[in-house]
Amino acid sequence: MSDIKAQTQPDSSSHENPQLVTPSLWQLMIAFLKIGVTSFGGASRPMMHRESVEANKWLSDRDFIAGFALAQVLPGANPVNLALYVGLRARGVPGAAIAVLGMVLPAFCVILLMGYAYRELIVYPATHFVLAGVAGAGVAATIATGVKMATKLDRNWMTLIIALAVFFAVGVLHISMTPVVIIAIPASLAAAWFTDKDLRHG
């Protein structure tokens, strides 16, 4: 009965965007169990985007991008941070707890099984080829998600400069993420303030 009420009574985010749908806790659990079981490497992020934005309309693209950015800069595992954010936006604190549980529980079991299998099969060359393929799929999924979300960002020269600066600092110069984040966050806030008239005028 509570699940039916949850589906018919949207939260505050649904009021902001009437097209969004408020999921039941059961729907959140099933979705994140599926993500936790089937996603490898960076593939969890595109699957979360597909489930929460494209397939079920729990979040808008803008909300997901904001959560994706927060998950990157906060301590902890990025996929778990993002699951917590999605659950929190969709159904509050209970949703956050359900999303994290659904994300972590299958991964924990799969890691145990794969660790045992790896120990037994490490002597075979085919094992390394399989793992290389899984890693490649994870990288490709991460790149695809990044490109997809980049096309939905607000296009202005300040955003482009900050993105290129972070890419150059981390990807080319191999500077630690901590000082980059410390500099990039206030720079991004300042850029948003000066380029967004709505922010400046309240």
N, C-alpha and C positions, 0 to 999 in steps of 0.2 A: 504494500500500500504506500509506504514511504517513497519507493522508487517512482510510483505513478505521480505522486505529488511533486517529486523533484523534477520530473519531465515537464510538468504543466506550470510550474512556478519558476520562471527564470530569475537568475541572480542579477546583481547590479550591472555586470558586464553585458548581460542580455538587454538591459534597458538602454545602455549606451549604443548598442548595435542590435536592432530588433531581428536581424537575420541570424544571429547566433542561437545555438541550441544548448540548453542545460542538460548534461548527461546525468543518468542515475549513477550511484556508486558502483552498481553491478556492471554497468557499461564501461566505466573507467577501469575496473579491475580486469575485465576481459580484454580490453584494448591493450593494457600495459603488460598483462601476462603474455599476450601474443607478441608484443614488441620484445619483451625480455627473452622469449624462447627463440625467436627467429632472427634477431638482429645480431650481427657480428661486427666488431670494430666500430667504425664510425657510422655503420648503417642504422643505428638506433635513432639518430637525429632525423634523417629523411623519413623514417617510418613514423616518428612522432608527428612530424609535419603533415604527413599524409592522413594520419588518423584524426588529429585534432583540428586541422584546418580544412583540408580538401574533402575528406570523406564525411566527417561528422559535424563540421561547422561549430566546434566548441569555442574556438578562438579565431580572431581575425589574423591576417598575415602580419599586421603591424604589432599585435600583441605577441605573436610567436617570435618575431624578430627581436623584440625587446627581451623576451625570456631567454632566447638563444644567446644574446649578448651578456646578460647577467650570468648565465650558466658558465660562460667562458671565463669570466673574471673572478667569480667567487671560488673560495676553497672547496675542494672535494671533486668527486668524479663528475664531469660535465653532463653525461646522460642522466645521472641521478638528479643533479641540480635542475635540469630541464624538466624531468618528470615531475619533480616537486612543484615547479612553477606552473606547469600545465594543470596539474590537479588542483592547485590552490586557486587559480583563476577560474577553473570550471566549476568546482564545488566546495571551495573554502578549505579549511583545515582537514576535515575528514577526507576530502578529495585528494589533498596532498599526501596524506598518509597511505591511502589506497593506491595511488599512482606509484609511490616509491616502493611499497611492498610488492606490487605487481611487476615492477621493473627489476627489483633486486632478487626476489625469490627464485625465479627461473634461472637467472644468470648464475646464482650461487650453485644450483644443482648441476647446470650444464658445465660449469667450470670444474666441478669435482669429477664429473664423468669424463670430460675431455682431458683432464690432467692424468687420470688413470690410463686412458687410451693412449695418450702421448708417451707415457712412460713405457708402455708395452710395444708401441709401434715406431719408436724413434729410430730404430736400427734400419728401417726400410726407407729407401730414397723417395718413394712415392709420398710418404708422410710430409716431407718438406715441400713437395710440389703442391700438395693440397693446401697446406698452411699459407704458402705464397699466394695461391689463388684467392683464399679467403681474405688475406690482407689487401690484395689488389681490389677486391670487390668493396671492402670497407672504405678504402681511399677514394674510389670512384664515386661511391654513394655520398661521401662527404663533399666532394667537389661539386657534384650535381646539385646538392642542397644549397651550397654556398652561391652557386650561379643563379639558381632559382630565386633565392631570397634577395640577392643583389639587384635583380631586375625590378623588385618591388619597393626598394628603398627610395626615399626622396632624393631626387637628382639635383645636386648643387655642387659647386666647386669645392666648398669646404669639406663636405663628406668625402669626396674623391681624394683630396689631399691627405686627410687623416688616414683613410684606408690604405693609400699607397705608402704613407710613412710607416704605419704599423707593419705592413707586409715587408717593407725593406728592412726595418729594424730587426724583426723576428726571423724572417725567412732568409735574408741575405747576410746580415751582420751577426745573426744568431745571438742577439741580446736576450737576456732573461725576460720572461713575461712580466715579472713584478715591476721593474722600473718603467717598462713600456706602458703597463696599465696605469701606473701612478701618474704618468704624464698624459696619456691618451684620454683618460676620463675627464679631467678638468678642461682639456682642450676641446673635447667633444661637446661638453656642456656650454662652453663659451661660444662655440661655433653655432650650436642650436639657438642660443640666446640672440646672437647677432643676425642670424638668417631667418628666424621665424618671428614674424610680426605679432602673431597671437601670443607668444610667450612674453614679449616685451610689453604688451599692452594689457596683460592679465587675462 
